[in-house]
Amino acid sequence: MSFWSGRAQVEPLAALAAVLAVCIGLTLYAGAVEAALVSLSPDRAVAPTAADRLVTTASSFGSMVVPLGPNASSARPAGYELNATVVADGSTWTVGPTPPDASECARRRVSVRIDPATVRPGTLEVCVWPVA
C-alpha cells in the first residue's frame, strides 16, 4: 500500500458539482457587472463593441452568415436597442427596429457568405441607442 492511500479523495460527481457551481456563480457575477456598467457609464462607446461582437457571433469560417437573425439579439448590449444592416453584392439584410437619429453607429468591412459557395465583400453597420 502506498503512502498516499490513507488520504481523502473527492468523488468525481461531487467535484463536477463544485465546478458547475463555480461556473454558474461566475456567469451570474459577469451579468451583474455588465448591467451595472451600463448604468455607471452611459457615455461609453457602445456601437464599436456591439459591432465587433456581432461579427464574432455571426461569422462562420471568417465570413458573416446572413440573415443575421438571433446573432443580432445575442450581440445587443444590455440596456440598449440594436439595429444591424449588412450590404453585399447588391443585397441588403436588416435586423432590429429602425434606429433614431441620435443613435450611435459603427461600420465594419466584412466578408459575407451569400450562398454556401459564394462569399462577397460587404459592409456591416450597427446602430445602438438606449432603451427608452
A tleap script that builds the chain and sets N, CA, C and O, in Angstrom:
source leaprc.protein.ff14SB
mol = sequence {
  NMET SER PHE TRP SER GLY ARG ALA GLN VAL
  GLU PRO LEU ALA ALA LEU ALA ALA VAL LEU
  ALA VAL CYS ILE GLY LEU THR LEU TYR ALA
  GLY ALA VAL GLU ALA ALA LEU VAL SER LEU
  SER PRO ASP ARG ALA VAL ALA PRO THR ALA
  ALA ASP ARG LEU VAL THR THR ALA SER SER
  PHE GLY SER MET VAL VAL PRO LEU GLY PRO
  ASN ALA SER SER ALA ARG PRO ALA GLY TYR
  GLU LEU ASN ALA THR VAL VAL ALA ASP GLY
  SER THR TRP THR VAL GLY PRO THR PRO PRO
  ASP ALA SER GLU CYS ALA ARG ARG ARG VAL
  SER VAL ARG ILE ASP PRO ALA THR VAL ARG
  PRO GLY THR LEU GLU VAL CYS VAL TRP PRO
  VAL CALA
}
set mol.1.N position { 0.843 -1.164 0.000 }
set mol.1.CA position { 0.000 0.000 0.000 }
set mol.1.C position { 0.897 1.239 0.000 }
set mol.1.O position { 1.893 1.304 0.721 }
set mol.2.N position { 0.518 2.232 -0.836 }
set mol.2.CA position { 1.343 3.424 -0.950 }
set mol.2.C position { 1.098 4.389 0.210 }
set mol.2.O position { 0.143 4.253 0.974 }
set mol.3.N position { 1.980 5.348 0.307 }
set mol.3.CA position { 1.911 6.346 1.373 }
set mol.3.C position { 0.644 7.193 1.276 }
set mol.3.O position { 0.119 7.643 2.295 }
set mol.4.N position { 0.147 7.415 0.051 }
set mol.4.CA position { -0.994 8.308 -0.157 }
set mol.4.C position { -2.347 7.619 -0.031 }
set mol.4.O position { -3.375 8.292 -0.091 }
set mol.5.N position { -2.379 6.348 0.137 }
set mol.5.CA position { -3.655 5.645 0.139 }
set mol.5.C position { -4.546 6.007 1.313 }
set mol.5.O position { -5.758 5.807 1.234 }
set mol.6.N position { -4.003 6.524 2.385 }
set mol.6.CA position { -4.809 6.879 3.541 }
set mol.6.C position { -5.413 8.270 3.461 }
set mol.6.O position { -6.164 8.660 4.355 }
set mol.7.N position { -5.106 9.028 2.416 }
set mol.7.CA position { -5.626 10.396 2.303 }
set mol.7.C position { -7.006 10.401 1.679 }
set mol.7.O position { -7.365 9.498 0.923 }
set mol.8.N position { -7.771 11.420 2.001 }
set mol.8.CA position { -9.139 11.528 1.490 }
set mol.8.C position { -9.133 11.949 0.026 }
set mol.8.O position { -8.238 12.662 -0.429 }
set mol.9.N position { -10.142 11.497 -0.694 }
set mol.9.CA position { -10.321 11.872 -2.080 }
set mol.9.C position { -11.757 12.328 -2.272 }
set mol.9.O position { -12.641 11.982 -1.488 }
set mol.10.N position { -11.978 13.101 -3.311 }
set mol.10.CA position { -13.316 13.600 -3.601 }
set mol.10.C position { -13.932 12.713 -4.676 }
set mol.10.O position { -13.256 12.309 -5.622 }
set mol.11.N position { -15.187 12.421 -4.527 }
set mol.11.CA position { -15.911 11.655 -5.530 }
set mol.11.C position { -16.002 12.481 -6.816 }
set mol.11.O position { -16.140 13.702 -6.741 }
set mol.12.N position { -15.931 11.861 -7.975 }
set mol.12.CA position { -15.988 12.618 -9.240 }
set mol.12.C position { -17.279 13.418 -9.404 }
set mol.12.O position { -17.246 14.532 -9.926 }
set mol.13.N position { -18.397 12.880 -8.976 }
set mol.13.CA position { -19.660 13.600 -9.104 }
set mol.13.C position { -19.676 14.855 -8.236 }
set mol.13.O position { -20.196 15.890 -8.653 }
set mol.14.N position { -19.118 14.771 -7.052 }
set mol.14.CA position { -19.046 15.940 -6.179 }
set mol.14.C position { -18.115 17.000 -6.762 }
set mol.14.O position { -18.392 18.195 -6.652 }
set mol.15.N position { -17.019 16.576 -7.377 }
set mol.15.CA position { -16.092 17.527 -7.992 }
set mol.15.C position { -16.762 18.232 -9.178 }
set mol.15.O position { -16.595 19.438 -9.355 }
set mol.16.N position { -17.513 17.491 -9.982 }
set mol.16.CA position { -18.227 18.102 -11.108 }
set mol.16.C position { -19.291 19.084 -10.625 }
set mol.16.O position { -19.482 20.138 -11.230 }
set mol.17.N position { -19.976 18.748 -9.551 }
set mol.17.CA position { -20.981 19.652 -8.993 }
set mol.17.C position { -20.333 20.934 -8.492 }
set mol.17.O position { -20.900 22.015 -8.654 }
set mol.18.N position { -19.156 20.834 -7.887 }
set mol.18.CA position { -18.453 22.024 -7.397 }
set mol.18.C position { -18.016 22.909 -8.556 }
set mol.18.O position { -18.143 24.131 -8.481 }
set mol.19.N position { -17.507 22.315 -9.619 }
set mol.19.CA position { -17.094 23.090 -10.795 }
set mol.19.C position { -18.303 23.768 -11.428 }
set mol.19.O position { -18.220 24.928 -11.834 }
set mol.20.N position { -19.419 23.062 -11.516 }
set mol.20.CA position { -20.645 23.644 -12.057 }
set mol.20.C position { -21.115 24.826 -11.216 }
set mol.20.O position { -21.539 25.843 -11.765 }
set mol.21.N position { -21.046 24.706 -9.905 }
set mol.21.CA position { -21.458 25.801 -9.024 }
set mol.21.C position { -20.565 27.024 -9.214 }
set mol.21.O position { -21.060 28.152 -9.222 }
set mol.22.N position { -19.272 26.820 -9.364 }
set mol.22.CA position { -18.352 27.946 -9.584 }
set mol.22.C position { -18.641 28.607 -10.929 }
set mol.22.O position { -18.643 29.834 -11.018 }
set mol.23.N position { -18.882 27.827 -11.967 }
set mol.23.CA position { -19.183 28.392 -13.287 }
set mol.23.C position { -20.478 29.196 -13.276 }
set mol.23.O position { -20.542 30.273 -13.869 }
set mol.24.N position { -21.499 28.690 -12.616 }
set mol.24.CA position { -22.765 29.420 -12.524 }
set mol.24.C position { -22.569 30.725 -11.750 }
set mol.24.O position { -23.111 31.763 -12.128 }
set mol.25.N position { -21.805 30.668 -10.685 }
set mol.25.CA position { -21.530 31.877 -9.907 }
set mol.25.C position { -20.798 32.927 -10.723 }
set mol.25.O position { -21.134 34.108 -10.641 }
set mol.26.N position { -19.801 32.525 -11.511 }
set mol.26.CA position { -19.063 33.478 -12.347 }
set mol.26.C position { -19.956 34.072 -13.437 }
set mol.26.O position { -19.838 35.254 -13.760 }
set mol.27.N position { -20.836 33.268 -13.996 }
set mol.27.CA position { -21.758 33.761 -15.022 }
set mol.27.C position { -22.708 34.802 -14.440 }
set mol.27.O position { -22.927 35.851 -15.045 }
set mol.28.N position { -23.262 34.522 -13.291 }
set mol.28.CA position { -24.163 35.482 -12.654 }
set mol.28.C position { -23.428 36.767 -12.278 }
set mol.28.O position { -23.972 37.861 -12.427 }
set mol.29.N position { -22.205 36.638 -11.796 }
set mol.29.CA position { -21.413 37.812 -11.441 }
set mol.29.C position { -21.117 38.659 -12.677 }
set mol.29.O position { -21.239 39.883 -12.630 }
set mol.30.N position { -20.728 38.019 -13.783 }
set mol.30.CA position { -20.430 38.765 -15.009 }
set mol.30.C position { -21.669 39.485 -15.532 }
set mol.30.O position { -21.570 40.616 -16.009 }
set mol.31.N position { -22.825 38.847 -15.449 }
set mol.31.CA position { -24.059 39.506 -15.878 }
set mol.31.C position { -24.403 40.704 -15.018 }
set mol.31.O position { -24.858 41.727 -15.529 }
set mol.32.N position { -24.189 40.588 -13.716 }
set mol.32.CA position { -24.468 41.710 -12.817 }
set mol.32.C position { -23.501 42.859 -13.062 }
set mol.32.O position { -23.899 44.023 -13.011 }
set mol.33.N position { -22.246 42.548 -13.324 }
set mol.33.CA position { -21.261 43.598 -13.599 }
set mol.33.C position { -21.593 44.318 -14.894 }
set mol.33.O position { -21.483 45.542 -14.961 }
set mol.34.N position { -22.000 43.577 -15.933 }
set mol.34.CA position { -22.354 44.210 -17.203 }
set mol.34.C position { -23.542 45.152 -17.034 }
set mol.34.O position { -23.543 46.260 -17.570 }
set mol.35.N position { -24.542 44.714 -16.297 }
set mol.35.CA position { -25.716 45.565 -16.073 }
set mol.35.C position { -25.348 46.807 -15.274 }
set mol.35.O position { -25.888 47.885 -15.523 }
set mol.36.N position { -24.434 46.668 -14.315 }
set mol.36.CA position { -24.018 47.816 -13.512 }
set mol.36.C position { -23.182 48.798 -14.333 }
set mol.36.O position { -23.302 50.009 -14.146 }
set mol.37.N position { -22.349 48.303 -15.228 }
set mol.37.CA position { -21.515 49.189 -16.037 }
set mol.37.C position { -22.341 50.054 -16.976 }
set mol.37.O position { -21.973 51.198 -17.243 }
set mol.38.N position { -23.445 49.530 -17.479 }
set mol.38.CA position { -24.304 50.317 -18.368 }
set mol.38.C position { -24.850 51.524 -17.630 }
set mol.38.O position { -24.890 52.621 -18.186 }
set mol.39.N position { -25.270 51.338 -16.386 }
set mol.39.CA position { -25.841 52.448 -15.639 }
set mol.39.C position { -24.771 53.405 -15.118 }
set mol.39.O position { -25.068 54.578 -14.893 }
set mol.40.N position { -23.549 52.944 -14.922 }
set mol.40.CA position { -22.490 53.805 -14.392 }
set mol.40.C position { -21.855 54.693 -15.456 }
set mol.40.O position { -21.463 55.822 -15.163 }
set mol.41.N position { -21.751 54.203 -16.675 }
set mol.41.CA position { -21.075 54.974 -17.720 }
set mol.41.C position { -21.921 55.025 -18.989 }
set mol.41.O position { -21.650 54.297 -19.944 }
set mol.42.N position { -22.943 55.879 -19.005 }
set mol.42.CA position { -23.811 55.936 -20.177 }
set mol.42.C position { -23.157 56.570 -21.400 }
set mol.42.O position { -23.690 56.455 -22.504 }
set mol.43.N position { -22.012 57.239 -21.231 }
set mol.43.CA position { -21.374 57.920 -22.343 }
set mol.43.C position { -20.284 57.081 -23.015 }
set mol.43.O position { -19.544 57.606 -23.847 }
set mol.44.N position { -20.169 55.823 -22.686 }
set mol.44.CA position { -19.137 54.987 -23.290 }
set mol.44.C position { -19.499 54.653 -24.735 }
set mol.44.O position { -20.672 54.700 -25.107 }
set mol.45.N position { -18.512 54.322 -25.540 }
set mol.45.CA position { -18.735 53.967 -26.945 }
set mol.45.C position { -19.225 52.526 -27.021 }
set mol.45.O position { -18.442 51.593 -26.849 }
set mol.46.N position { -20.506 52.345 -27.276 }
set mol.46.CA position { -21.122 51.029 -27.251 }
set mol.46.C position { -21.173 50.411 -28.646 }
set mol.46.O position { -21.039 49.195 -28.782 }
set mol.47.N position { -21.361 51.217 -29.671 }
set mol.47.CA position { -21.546 50.697 -31.029 }
set mol.47.C position { -20.345 49.901 -31.538 }
set mol.47.O position { -20.549 48.824 -32.097 }
set mol.48.N position { -19.096 50.372 -31.377 }
set mol.48.CA position { -17.971 49.558 -31.864 }
set mol.48.C position { -17.881 48.191 -31.183 }
set mol.48.O position { -17.557 47.190 -31.822 }
set mol.49.N position { -18.168 48.160 -29.898 }
set mol.49.CA position { -18.137 46.888 -29.177 }
set mol.49.C position { -19.239 45.960 -29.672 }
set mol.49.O position { -19.007 44.766 -29.866 }
set mol.50.N position { -20.435 46.501 -29.875 }
set mol.50.CA position { -21.543 45.692 -30.379 }
set mol.50.C position { -21.260 45.191 -31.792 }
set mol.50.O position { -21.600 44.054 -32.121 }
set mol.51.N position { -20.642 46.024 -32.631 }
set mol.51.CA position { -20.308 45.606 -33.998 }
set mol.51.C position { -19.292 44.468 -33.981 }
set mol.51.O position { -19.444 43.487 -34.709 }
set mol.52.N position { -18.260 44.598 -33.157 }
set mol.52.CA position { -17.259 43.533 -33.060 }
set mol.52.C position { -17.878 42.240 -32.537 }
set mol.52.O position { -17.558 41.151 -33.013 }
set mol.53.N position { -18.759 42.370 -31.561 }
set mol.53.CA position { -19.408 41.188 -31.004 }
set mol.53.C position { -20.315 40.517 -32.039 }
set mol.53.O position { -20.376 39.289 -32.108 }
set mol.54.N position { -21.016 41.317 -32.838 }
set mol.54.CA position { -21.878 40.761 -33.871 }
set mol.54.C position { -21.067 40.057 -34.950 }
set mol.54.O position { -21.458 38.989 -35.422 }
set mol.55.N position { -19.945 40.644 -35.341 }
set mol.55.CA position { -19.077 39.999 -36.334 }
set mol.55.C position { -18.597 38.652 -35.804 }
set mol.55.O position { -18.541 37.674 -36.549 }
set mol.56.N position { -18.254 38.601 -34.534 }
set mol.56.CA position { -17.770 37.352 -33.940 }
set mol.56.C position { -18.864 36.291 -33.878 }
set mol.56.O position { -18.630 35.135 -34.230 }
set mol.57.N position { -20.066 36.683 -33.428 }
set mol.57.CA position { -21.126 35.688 -33.249 }
set mol.57.C position { -21.767 35.262 -34.571 }
set mol.57.O position { -22.258 34.138 -34.678 }
set mol.58.N position { -21.771 36.134 -35.570 }
set mol.58.CA position { -22.446 35.813 -36.834 }
set mol.58.C position { -21.496 35.262 -37.891 }
set mol.58.O position { -21.915 35.005 -39.019 }
set mol.59.N position { -20.222 35.075 -37.544 }
set mol.59.CA position { -19.249 34.593 -38.525 }
set mol.59.C position { -19.053 33.089 -38.432 }
set mol.59.O position { -19.089 32.494 -37.355 }
set mol.60.N position { -18.848 32.508 -39.586 }
set mol.60.CA position { -18.533 31.087 -39.682 }
set mol.60.C position { -17.373 30.951 -40.670 }
set mol.60.O position { -17.510 31.292 -41.845 }
set mol.61.N position { -16.258 30.463 -40.202 }
set mol.61.CA position { -15.055 30.303 -41.016 }
set mol.61.C position { -14.626 31.625 -41.647 }
set mol.61.O position { -14.209 31.643 -42.805 }
set mol.62.N position { -14.719 32.726 -40.910 }
set mol.62.CA position { -14.218 34.013 -41.352 }
set mol.62.C position { -15.161 34.871 -42.163 }
set mol.62.O position { -14.790 35.976 -42.561 }
set mol.63.N position { -16.378 34.398 -42.423 }
set mol.63.CA position { -17.325 35.224 -43.174 }
set mol.63.C position { -18.668 35.242 -42.456 }
set mol.63.O position { -19.089 34.248 -41.865 }
set mol.64.N position { -19.330 36.396 -42.521 }
set mol.64.CA position { -20.627 36.542 -41.862 }
set mol.64.C position { -21.690 35.767 -42.613 }
set mol.64.O position { -21.714 35.751 -43.844 }
set mol.65.N position { -22.564 35.127 -41.862 }
set mol.65.CA position { -23.661 34.358 -42.434 }
set mol.65.C position { -24.923 35.206 -42.347 }
set mol.65.O position { -25.286 35.670 -41.266 }
set mol.66.N position { -25.594 35.412 -43.479 }
set mol.66.CA position { -26.833 36.183 -43.498 }
set mol.66.C position { -27.994 35.250 -43.753 }
set mol.66.O position { -27.805 34.220 -44.401 }
set mol.67.N position { -29.174 35.558 -43.279 }
set mol.67.CA position { -29.566 36.700 -42.453 }
set mol.67.C position { -29.033 36.561 -41.028 }
set mol.67.O position { -28.711 35.462 -40.576 }
set mol.68.N position { -28.947 37.693 -40.330 }
set mol.68.CA position { -28.328 37.728 -39.007 }
set mol.68.C position { -29.183 37.074 -37.935 }
set mol.68.O position { -28.659 36.346 -37.093 }
set mol.69.N position { -30.483 37.317 -37.948 }
set mol.69.CA position { -31.428 36.666 -37.035 }
set mol.69.C position { -31.032 36.716 -35.571 }
set mol.69.O position { -30.823 37.800 -35.026 }
set mol.70.N position { -30.924 35.552 -34.918 }
set mol.70.CA position { -30.657 35.524 -33.480 }
set mol.70.C position { -29.265 36.014 -33.095 }
set mol.70.O position { -29.032 36.354 -31.935 }
set mol.71.N position { -28.334 36.056 -34.052 }
set mol.71.CA position { -26.998 36.559 -33.728 }
set mol.71.C position { -27.038 38.025 -33.323 }
set mol.71.O position { -26.250 38.459 -32.483 }
set mol.72.N position { -27.951 38.791 -33.913 }
set mol.72.CA position { -28.059 40.212 -33.562 }
set mol.72.C position { -28.575 40.381 -32.150 }
set mol.72.O position { -28.120 41.274 -31.435 }
set mol.73.N position { -29.511 39.550 -31.730 }
set mol.73.CA position { -30.032 39.688 -30.371 }
set mol.73.C position { -28.998 39.282 -29.336 }
set mol.73.O position { -29.001 39.818 -28.228 }
set mol.74.N position { -28.116 38.351 -29.665 }
set mol.74.CA position { -27.079 37.973 -28.703 }
set mol.74.C position { -25.963 39.011 -28.637 }
set mol.74.O position { -25.228 39.055 -27.650 }
set mol.75.N position { -25.821 39.845 -29.661 }
set mol.75.CA position { -24.799 40.892 -29.657 }
set mol.75.C position { -25.307 42.201 -29.065 }
set mol.75.O position { -24.528 43.134 -28.869 }
set mol.76.N position { -26.612 42.280 -28.778 }
set mol.76.CA position { -27.193 43.518 -28.257 }
set mol.76.C position { -26.732 43.759 -26.827 }
set mol.76.O position { -26.904 42.888 -25.974 }
set mol.77.N position { -26.144 44.936 -26.542 }
set mol.77.CA position { -25.721 45.239 -25.175 }
set mol.77.C position { -26.927 45.404 -24.246 }
set mol.77.O position { -28.002 45.814 -24.684 }
set mol.78.N position { -26.745 45.089 -22.994 }
set mol.78.CA position { -27.822 45.226 -22.007 }
set mol.78.C position { -28.199 46.697 -21.871 }
set mol.78.O position { -27.328 47.555 -21.725 }
set mol.79.N position { -29.477 46.981 -21.919 }
set mol.79.CA position { -29.969 48.346 -21.772 }
set mol.79.C position { -30.007 49.134 -23.076 }
set mol.79.O position { -30.269 50.337 -23.060 }
set mol.80.N position { -29.752 48.481 -24.199 }
set mol.80.CA position { -29.713 49.156 -25.497 }
set mol.80.C position { -30.546 48.387 -26.511 }
set mol.80.O position { -30.742 47.178 -26.384 }
set mol.81.N position { -31.035 49.103 -27.521 }
set mol.81.CA position { -31.645 48.504 -28.701 }
set mol.81.C position { -30.563 48.436 -29.771 }
set mol.81.O position { -29.607 49.210 -29.738 }
set mol.82.N position { -30.710 47.506 -30.725 }
set mol.82.CA position { -29.692 47.328 -31.756 }
set mol.82.C position { -30.344 47.150 -33.113 }
set mol.82.O position { -31.336 46.434 -33.252 }
set mol.83.N position { -29.776 47.811 -34.112 }
set mol.83.CA position { -30.162 47.633 -35.500 }
set mol.83.C position { -28.888 47.305 -36.265 }
set mol.83.O position { -27.891 48.018 -36.153 }
set mol.84.N position { -28.919 46.226 -37.041 }
set mol.84.CA position { -27.754 45.826 -37.833 }
set mol.84.C position { -28.166 45.700 -39.291 }
set mol.84.O position { -29.208 45.127 -39.609 }
set mol.85.N position { -27.328 46.246 -40.178 }
set mol.85.CA position { -27.582 46.191 -41.610 }
set mol.85.C position { -26.324 45.689 -42.315 }
set mol.85.O position { -25.234 46.222 -42.106 }
set mol.86.N position { -26.480 44.667 -43.144 }
set mol.86.CA position { -25.385 44.125 -43.945 }
set mol.86.C position { -25.716 44.388 -45.408 }
set mol.86.O position { -26.813 44.080 -45.875 }
set mol.87.N position { -24.752 44.962 -46.122 }
set mol.87.CA position { -24.912 45.227 -47.554 }
set mol.87.C position { -23.780 44.500 -48.273 }
set mol.87.O position { -22.604 44.713 -47.979 }
set mol.88.N position { -24.153 43.631 -49.227 }
set mol.88.CA position { -23.152 42.902 -50.011 }
set mol.88.C position { -23.764 42.464 -51.328 }
set mol.88.O position { -24.904 41.999 -51.377 }
set mol.89.N position { -23.003 42.615 -52.381 }
set mol.89.CA position { -23.387 42.119 -53.705 }
set mol.89.C position { -24.760 42.627 -54.145 }
set mol.89.O position { -25.528 41.894 -54.768 }
set mol.90.N position { -25.065 43.889 -53.818 }
set mol.90.CA position { -26.334 44.491 -54.216 }
set mol.90.C position { -27.520 44.099 -53.358 }
set mol.90.O position { -28.636 44.541 -53.632 }
set mol.91.N position { -27.327 43.298 -52.345 }
set mol.91.CA position { -28.410 42.883 -51.446 }
set mol.91.C position { -28.219 43.523 -50.082 }
set mol.91.O position { -27.100 43.837 -49.676 }
set mol.92.N position { -29.337 43.710 -49.380 }
set mol.92.CA position { -29.314 44.308 -48.048 }
set mol.92.C position { -30.100 43.426 -47.089 }
set mol.92.O position { -31.208 42.991 -47.401 }
set mol.93.N position { -29.517 43.164 -45.913 }
set mol.93.CA position { -30.182 42.417 -44.848 }
set mol.93.C position { -30.188 43.302 -43.606 }
set mol.93.O position { -29.143 43.800 -43.186 }
set mol.94.N position { -31.364 43.494 -43.023 }
set mol.94.CA position { -31.511 44.346 -41.849 }
set mol.94.C position { -32.239 43.574 -40.768 }
set mol.94.O position { -33.174 42.821 -41.041 }
set mol.95.N position { -31.795 43.772 -39.531 }
set mol.95.CA position { -32.462 43.166 -38.383 }
set mol.95.C position { -32.526 44.208 -37.273 }
set mol.95.O position { -31.578 44.965 -37.063 }
set mol.96.N position { -33.644 44.238 -36.568 }
set mol.96.CA position { -33.821 45.173 -35.459 }
set mol.96.C position { -34.719 46.330 -35.829 }
set mol.96.O position { -35.028 46.545 -37.001 }
set mol.97.N position { -35.140 47.085 -34.806 }
set mol.97.CA position { -36.006 48.241 -35.052 }
set mol.97.C position { -35.260 49.365 -35.763 }
set mol.97.O position { -34.030 49.405 -35.771 }
set mol.98.N position { -36.023 50.272 -36.358 }
set mol.98.CA position { -35.432 51.414 -37.058 }
set mol.98.C position { -34.734 52.317 -36.055 }
set mol.98.O position { -35.338 52.715 -35.059 }
set mol.99.N position { -33.454 52.650 -36.305 }
set mol.99.CA position { -32.722 53.473 -35.332 }
set mol.99.C position { -33.159 54.936 -35.382 }
set mol.99.O position { -33.456 55.458 -36.457 }
set mol.100.N position { -33.200 55.600 -34.222 }
set mol.100.CA position { -33.486 57.035 -34.226 }
set mol.100.C position { -32.278 57.819 -34.731 }
set mol.100.O position { -31.188 57.269 -34.896 }
set mol.101.N position { -32.489 59.101 -34.972 }
set mol.101.CA position { -31.408 59.945 -35.491 }
set mol.101.C position { -30.254 60.078 -34.500 }
set mol.101.O position { -29.112 60.273 -34.915 }
set mol.102.N position { -30.525 59.977 -33.215 }
set mol.102.CA position { -29.493 60.174 -32.187 }
set mol.102.C position { -28.766 58.881 -31.823 }
set mol.102.O position { -28.075 58.838 -30.805 }
set mol.103.N position { -28.902 57.839 -32.618 }
set mol.103.CA position { -28.253 56.574 -32.282 }
set mol.103.C position { -26.763 56.630 -32.613 }
set mol.103.O position { -26.321 57.408 -33.459 }
set mol.104.N position { -26.010 55.785 -31.925 }
set mol.104.CA position { -24.568 55.667 -32.143 }
set mol.104.C position { -24.341 54.517 -33.122 }
set mol.104.O position { -24.838 53.411 -32.906 }
set mol.105.N position { -23.587 54.772 -34.203 }
set mol.105.CA position { -23.403 53.758 -35.238 }
set mol.105.C position { -21.923 53.465 -35.468 }
set mol.105.O position { -21.064 54.322 -35.266 }
set mol.106.N position { -21.649 52.237 -35.893 }
set mol.106.CA position { -20.282 51.825 -36.247 }
set mol.106.C position { -20.366 50.987 -37.514 }
set mol.106.O position { -21.321 50.235 -37.708 }
set mol.107.N position { -19.348 51.123 -38.386 }
set mol.107.CA position { -19.310 50.374 -39.644 }
set mol.107.C position { -18.072 49.487 -39.663 }
set mol.107.O position { -17.019 49.837 -39.128 }
set mol.108.N position { -18.232 48.324 -40.298 }
set mol.108.CA position { -17.140 47.371 -40.447 }
set mol.108.C position { -17.171 46.793 -41.860 }
set mol.108.O position { -18.242 46.534 -42.410 }
set mol.109.N position { -15.989 46.593 -42.442 }
set mol.109.CA position { -15.874 45.858 -43.704 }
set mol.109.C position { -15.821 44.384 -43.348 }
set mol.109.O position { -15.007 43.972 -42.521 }
set mol.110.N position { -16.675 43.590 -43.961 }
set mol.110.CA position { -16.770 42.166 -43.635 }
set mol.110.C position { -16.870 41.339 -44.912 }
set mol.110.O position { -17.206 41.851 -45.980 }
set mol.111.N position { -16.574 40.066 -44.778 }
set mol.111.CA position { -16.847 39.094 -45.834 }
set mol.111.C position { -18.204 38.487 -45.529 }
set mol.111.O position { -18.478 38.108 -44.390 }
set mol.112.N position { -19.058 38.393 -46.549 }
set mol.112.CA position { -20.426 37.919 -46.352 }
set mol.112.C position { -20.640 36.659 -47.184 }
set mol.112.O position { -20.384 36.645 -48.388 }
set mol.113.N position { -21.115 35.598 -46.522 }
set mol.113.CA position { -21.431 34.359 -47.236 }
set mol.113.C position { -22.883 34.434 -47.697 }
set mol.113.O position { -23.808 34.322 -46.893 }
set mol.114.N position { -23.067 34.624 -48.995 }
set mol.114.CA position { -24.399 34.773 -49.565 }
set mol.114.C position { -25.021 33.405 -49.811 }
set mol.114.O position { -26.183 33.181 -49.473 }
set mol.115.N position { -24.268 32.505 -50.386 }
set mol.115.CA position { -24.670 31.123 -50.625 }
set mol.115.C position { -23.585 30.229 -50.025 }
set mol.115.O position { -22.528 30.723 -49.635 }
set mol.116.N position { -23.832 28.924 -49.946 }
set mol.116.CA position { -22.802 28.049 -49.379 }
set mol.116.C position { -21.442 28.149 -50.067 }
set mol.116.O position { -20.420 27.913 -49.422 }
set mol.117.N position { -21.398 28.489 -51.349 }
set mol.117.CA position { -20.117 28.572 -52.045 }
set mol.117.C position { -19.807 29.978 -52.543 }
set mol.117.O position { -18.901 30.152 -53.358 }
set mol.118.N position { -20.545 30.993 -52.067 }
set mol.118.CA position { -20.363 32.362 -52.547 }
set mol.118.C position { -20.083 33.299 -51.378 }
set mol.118.O position { -20.918 33.469 -50.490 }
set mol.119.N position { -18.891 33.908 -51.391 }
set mol.119.CA position { -18.510 34.881 -50.373 }
set mol.119.C position { -18.167 36.177 -51.090 }
set mol.119.O position { -17.375 36.182 -52.032 }
set mol.120.N position { -18.762 37.271 -50.644 }
set mol.120.CA position { -18.551 38.574 -51.261 }
set mol.120.C position { -18.145 39.599 -50.195 }
set mol.120.O position { -18.495 39.441 -49.025 }
set mol.121.N position { -17.410 40.647 -50.588 }
set mol.121.CA position { -17.115 41.719 -49.637 }
set mol.121.C position { -18.381 42.510 -49.343 }
set mol.121.O position { -19.238 42.683 -50.210 }
set mol.122.N position { -18.485 42.982 -48.118 }
set mol.122.CA position { -19.676 43.735 -47.745 }
set mol.122.C position { -19.391 44.710 -46.621 }
set mol.122.O position { -18.259 44.837 -46.154 }
set mol.123.N position { -20.433 45.390 -46.199 }
set mol.123.CA position { -20.343 46.375 -45.123 }
set mol.123.C position { -21.389 46.042 -44.068 }
set mol.123.O position { -22.543 45.750 -44.384 }
set mol.124.N position { -20.974 46.089 -42.836 }
set mol.124.CA position { -21.878 45.908 -41.697 }
set mol.124.C position { -21.987 47.244 -40.975 }
set mol.124.O position { -20.976 47.852 -40.622 }
set mol.125.N position { -23.215 47.698 -40.757 }
set mol.125.CA position { -23.448 48.905 -39.960 }
set mol.125.C position { -24.309 48.516 -38.767 }
set mol.125.O position { -25.392 47.952 -38.922 }
set mol.126.N position { -23.815 48.825 -37.586 }
set mol.126.CA position { -24.515 48.525 -36.347 }
set mol.126.C position { -24.833 49.837 -35.643 }
set mol.126.O position { -23.937 50.646 -35.400 }
set mol.127.N position { -26.105 50.053 -35.313 }
set mol.127.CA position { -26.529 51.243 -34.593 }
set mol.127.C position { -27.145 50.810 -33.262 }
set mol.127.O position { -27.943 49.874 -33.217 }
set mol.128.N position { -26.773 51.488 -32.188 }
set mol.128.CA position { -27.318 51.202 -30.866 }
set mol.128.C position { -27.805 52.501 -30.227 }
set mol.128.O position { -27.276 53.578 -30.499 }
set mol.129.N position { -28.821 52.380 -29.372 }
set mol.129.CA position { -29.356 53.513 -28.637 }
set mol.129.C position { -29.967 52.977 -27.357 }
set mol.129.O position { -30.417 51.831 -27.319 }
set mol.130.N position { -29.991 53.800 -26.291 }
set mol.130.CA position { -30.553 53.337 -25.016 }
set mol.130.C position { -32.027 53.027 -25.131 }
set mol.130.O position { -32.761 53.675 -25.877 }
set mol.131.N position { -32.451 52.022 -24.377 }
set mol.131.CA position { -33.864 51.660 -24.326 }
set mol.131.C position { -34.613 52.795 -23.645 }
set mol.131.O position { -34.201 53.271 -22.588 }
set mol.132.N position { -35.704 53.223 -24.247 }
set mol.132.CA position { -36.468 54.346 -23.682 }
set mol.132.C position { -37.378 53.907 -22.582 }
set mol.132.O position { -38.089 54.728 -22.004 }
savepdb mol mol.pdb
quit
